[in-house]
Amino acid sequence: MGARLIDGKMVSADLRGKVTDAVHRLRRDRGIVPGIAVVLVGENPASEVYVRNKSKAVAEAGMRALDRKLPATTSEAELLTLIAEINADESVNGILVQLPLPKPIDPQKVIAAIDPAKDVDGFHPLNVGRLASGLPGLVPCTPLGCILLAKTVNSSLEGMEAVVVGRSNIVGKPVAQLLLAENATVTICHSKTRDLPELCKRADLLIAAIGKPEFVRGHWIKPGATVIDVGINRVPGAGGKSRIVGDVAFAEASNVAGAITPVPGGVGPMTIACLLLNTLHAACAQKGLPAPNI
Ligand code: NAP
């Protein structure tokens, strides 16, 4: 392996430490304790694990976790009523509704009902529009984590040729917008893209958010490139157990890339750290305080 490993665990621990310190100062100097409401509907086991981890991280950062667990039978109207209640609750600065939501609840309707000032996932159309317009706002956590990791390799992304594989609203599109804001030259690829390997090979910075195990091969990568692998895919492993792999064929890619994120231990831990950062930003903005210097 020639590539430098981009250690998401270490970078995220550092970021969480800084957020924790800022939360401590906020409590000590202003008596403010940021609060986040995590709303989980139904019994999706993966979502339950995510929500548990998020709530633990929120508590560790000195913030208040206000978890709301609702049965799978919850109607859209009931969920919208709960969102309205949390919007009005001044002790809640951030709201996160765990996706996917059980059918027939319309996730877009629910996201649009969240107060944009409390939208720490950055999915509300207003925050999406702000990001696209280059205006300040809350930005999605995983894409923000990708940018922070890329910047541990190149402190400035300006002028870099960046290729994003994937155009989802959660990862691909927002990460492309953030890269544009960093003055990178951005190409977005998707399932209808022709000559994907050729396009990837142009990238100084390659971000893979596809959802297909080890899809991006080593020979698609420009020697020395920075590779950020967003994918989380469960595949059969040894002894009948499963294991997690990314969207990039790691062993091959790490022989060509200059720096690469592992899976697990790369982008994953950054998502929660950025959620804490967003909640801190949201709390400061709601109290009319300047953004903390992190
Ligand atoms: P998604 O909504 O399924 O989007 C996948 C994207 O990949 C789509 O834009 C799709 O193109 C594109 N794609 C699919 N097959 C392709 C192909 N053969 N060639 C080129 N592009 C192709 O997935 P997502 O929510 O963005 O998530 C992507 C991955 O990141 C998943 O593995 C997910 O688990 C992971 N993830 C990780 C985190 C984290 O915290 N680390 C957070 C979110 C997601 P079309 O638009 O044309 O269909």
Boltz pocket constraint, residues with backbone or C-beta under 6 A from the ligand:
constraints:
  - pocket:
      binder: B
      contacts: [[A, 142], [A, 165], [A, 166], [A, 167], [A, 168], [A, 169], [A, 170], [A, 171], [A, 172], [A, 189], [A, 190], [A, 191], [A, 192], [A, 193], [A, 196], [A, 208], [A, 209], [A, 210], [A, 211], [A, 212], [A, 229], [A, 230], [A, 231], [A, 232], [A, 233], [A, 247], [A, 267], [A, 268], [A, 271]]
      max_distance: 6.0
